[in-house]
């Protein structure tokens, strides 16, 4: 375990080193942990390409510990679509252009150990644990020790619910794909490290599809008429981490690097008025 929490932005640069230190097989933290039955290849390795497991009902089972290979999409959510194809409103374009060179990096909420928001937190290269219950899906993120509830019991978000960093999520199944709709955001979240803005009108749709035992695709659609003229999408692949468990990660415990990052050092909201 490392002894000090550096800012989130600098953390990304060293994530390849830190992940093995922060996370690992369950045996590293627990004794007598039972060994689950896993599909194996001829040489005894976990067969990540085996068919996706199914519940007794026949539905795909999404449960497990998942993680992307790297931080490519948290750095740049438009990595695949290309920045020229992101349909910014003029103020959002100007705000993004002011941020993308890193000169405002200390203003990113992540650098202050505040929540990454959705979908950003899915794409951080730290493990997260997905658990299904009869009326919800729970995700426990190692990232800053956050958690999330996705309700599957038919409830709807109250339009008067208080604004939230992570929003309010409901889910449903479309065949073998779990579709999650999230609204009720506070408008303070950066969609990625480069600084693409969001507003309180943000509506995020995530489509979780387990394509094999060890692989899952998350297709995300950003629909924020406060910042963009049309919805736009990104797709990330995450992988199962058999034997891992999320660990406690208290970002605010010793976050001393903020003063070295460029910018005001304050959490500056995504404000249209400042750029119009």
ChimeraX attribute file (.defattr): number of C-alpha atoms within 10 A of each C-alpha:
attribute: neighborCount
match mode: 1-to-1
recipient: residues
	/A:1	11
	/A:2	8
	/A:3	7
	/A:4	14
	/A:5	17
	/A:6	20
	/A:7	24
	/A:8	25
	/A:9	20
	/A:10	14
	/A:11	14
	/A:12	20
	/A:13	11
	/A:14	10
	/A:15	17
	/A:16	14
	/A:17	11
	/A:18	15
	/A:19	14
	/A:20	12
	/A:21	11
	/A:22	17
	/A:23	20
	/A:24	18
	/A:25	14
	/A:26	18
	/A:27	14
	/A:28	11
	/A:29	12
	/A:30	9
	/A:31	8
	/A:32	7
	/A:33	10
	/A:34	9
	/A:35	10
	/A:36	8
	/A:37	7
	/A:38	14
	/A:39	16
	/A:40	13
	/A:41	12
	/A:42	7
	/A:43	7
	/A:44	8
	/A:45	10
	/A:46	16
	/A:47	16
	/A:48	19
	/A:49	14
	/A:50	16
	/A:51	14
	/A:52	18
	/A:53	18
	/A:54	13
	/A:55	9
	/A:56	8
	/A:57	7
	/A:58	9
	/A:59	14
	/A:60	19
	/A:61	17
	/A:62	25
	/A:63	16
	/A:64	20
	/A:65	24
	/A:66	27
	/A:67	21
	/A:68	23
	/A:69	15
	/A:70	16
	/A:71	18
	/A:72	18
	/A:73	22
	/A:74	24
	/A:75	19
	/A:76	19
	/A:77	26
	/A:78	22
	/A:79	13
	/A:80	13
	/A:81	13
	/A:82	10
	/A:83	12
	/A:84	8
	/A:85	10
	/A:86	17
	/A:87	15
	/A:88	22
	/A:89	15
	/A:90	15
	/A:91	20
	/A:92	24
	/A:93	17
	/A:94	14
	/A:95	18
	/A:96	18
	/A:97	13
	/A:98	14
	/A:99	19
	/A:100	16
	/A:101	11
	/A:102	17
	/A:103	13
	/A:104	20
	/A:105	28
	/A:106	25
	/A:107	23
	/A:108	28
	/A:109	21
	/A:110	22
	/A:111	26
	/A:112	21
	/A:113	19
	/A:114	16
	/A:115	20
	/A:116	28
	/A:117	22
	/A:118	27
	/A:119	23
	/A:120	19
	/A:121	21
	/A:122	24
	/A:123	26
	/A:124	24
	/A:125	23
	/A:126	26
	/A:127	29
	/A:128	28
	/A:129	21
	/A:130	17
	/A:131	16
	/A:132	15
	/A:133	9
	/A:134	8
	/A:135	14
	/A:136	18
	/A:137	19
	/A:138	17
	/A:139	20
	/A:140	19
	/A:141	26
	/A:142	23
	/A:143	24
	/A:144	20
	/A:145	15
	/A:146	17
	/A:147	15
	/A:148	16
	/A:149	18
	/A:150	19
	/A:151	21
	/A:152	19
	/A:153	12
	/A:154	10
	/A:155	11
	/A:156	11
	/A:157	14
	/A:158	10
	/A:159	9
	/A:160	7
	/A:161	12
	/A:162	11
	/A:163	16
	/A:164	17
	/A:165	17
	/A:166	23
	/A:167	24
	/A:168	24
	/A:169	23
	/A:170	21
	/A:171	23
	/A:172	17
	/A:173	14
	/A:174	10
	/A:175	10
	/A:176	17
	/A:177	19
	/A:178	17
	/A:179	19
	/A:180	20
	/A:181	19
	/A:182	20
	/A:183	24
	/A:184	23
	/A:185	24
	/A:186	19
	/A:187	22
	/A:188	23
	/A:189	29
	/A:190	24
	/A:191	23
	/A:192	25
	/A:193	24
	/A:194	22
	/A:195	26
	/A:196	23
	/A:197	27
	/A:198	27
	/A:199	23
	/A:200	21
	/A:201	16
	/A:202	23
	/A:203	21
	/A:204	21
	/A:205	23
	/A:206	24
	/A:207	21
	/A:208	21
	/A:209	21
	/A:210	24
	/A:211	17
	/A:212	17
	/A:213	21
	/A:214	23
	/A:215	21
	/A:216	21
	/A:217	19
	/A:218	22
	/A:219	17
	/A:220	21
	/A:221	18
	/A:222	20
	/A:223	20
	/A:224	21
	/A:225	17
	/A:226	18
	/A:227	23
	/A:228	22
	/A:229	14
	/A:230	13
	/A:231	15
	/A:232	16
	/A:233	17
	/A:234	18
	/A:235	18
	/A:236	19
	/A:237	18
	/A:238	22
	/A:239	20
	/A:240	22
	/A:241	21
	/A:242	18
	/A:243	16
	/A:244	20
	/A:245	24
	/A:246	21
	/A:247	21
	/A:248	14
	/A:249	16
	/A:250	16
	/A:251	20
	/A:252	16
	/A:253	12
	/A:254	12
	/A:255	17
	/A:256	13
	/A:257	17
	/A:258	20
	/A:259	12
	/A:260	11
	/A:261	18
	/A:262	13
	/A:263	18
	/A:264	13
	/A:265	18
	/A:266	15
	/A:267	19
	/A:268	15
	/A:269	18
	/A:270	23
	/A:271	16
	/A:272	17
	/A:273	7
	/A:274	9
	/A:275	12
	/A:276	9
